[in-house]
Amino acid sequence: MSSYKVSLPAGPIWNQADAEKKAPMIAAAHQGVWTGVWNTVVEGKMSVVEVELSGNQQGENELVTTVPAGPLWSDDEAQEIGPVLAASYGAEFTGRWESVVQGEMSIIEIRYVF
């Protein structure tokens, strides 16, 4: 099974004990495992935690939700960009999308399998 590591935003983390409380929850929310690595990227405001994710999401359960996609101008554009954006969430694009603020923000529908 292949895996990969990513850094995810975690809000402010104040010390190792705080990281040990917050990071495992963030990793679990992304179907991953915290590697034990974290660092502050904006003092007092933002830290990141390193999470190991499986490259092969499997399971009998699924969750379908929507995520922001920036402005999308056509179905052709959505079908091209949707899979890339979905992959950035560790999910797959369902093919559905809509503009929620014309010319400013669209959303795409993604599916998580777990």
Secondary structure as the mmCIF struct_conf table of DSSP 4:
data_model
#
loop_
_struct_conf.conf_type_id
_struct_conf.id
_struct_conf.beg_label_comp_id
_struct_conf.beg_label_asym_id
_struct_conf.beg_label_seq_id
_struct_conf.end_label_comp_id
_struct_conf.end_label_asym_id
_struct_conf.end_label_seq_id
STRN STRN1 SER A 3 PRO A 9
BEND BEND1 GLY A 11 GLY A 11
BEND BEND2 ASN A 15 ASN A 15
HELX_RH_AL_P HELX_RH_AL_P1 GLN A 16 ALA A 29
TURN_TY1_P TURN_TY1_P1 HIS A 30 GLN A 31
STRN STRN2 GLY A 32 VAL A 42
TURN_TY1_P TURN_TY1_P2 GLU A 43 LYS A 45
STRN STRN3 MET A 46 SER A 54
BEND BEND3 GLY A 55 ASN A 56
BEND BEND4 GLU A 60 GLU A 60
STRN STRN4 GLU A 62 GLY A 70
HELX_RH_AL_P HELX_RH_AL_P2 ASP A 75 SER A 88
TURN_TY1_P TURN_TY1_P3 TYR A 89 GLY A 90
BEND BEND5 ALA A 91 ALA A 91
STRN STRN5 GLU A 92 VAL A 101
TURN_TY1_P TURN_TY1_P4 GLN A 102 GLU A 104
STRN STRN6 MET A 105 VAL A 113
#
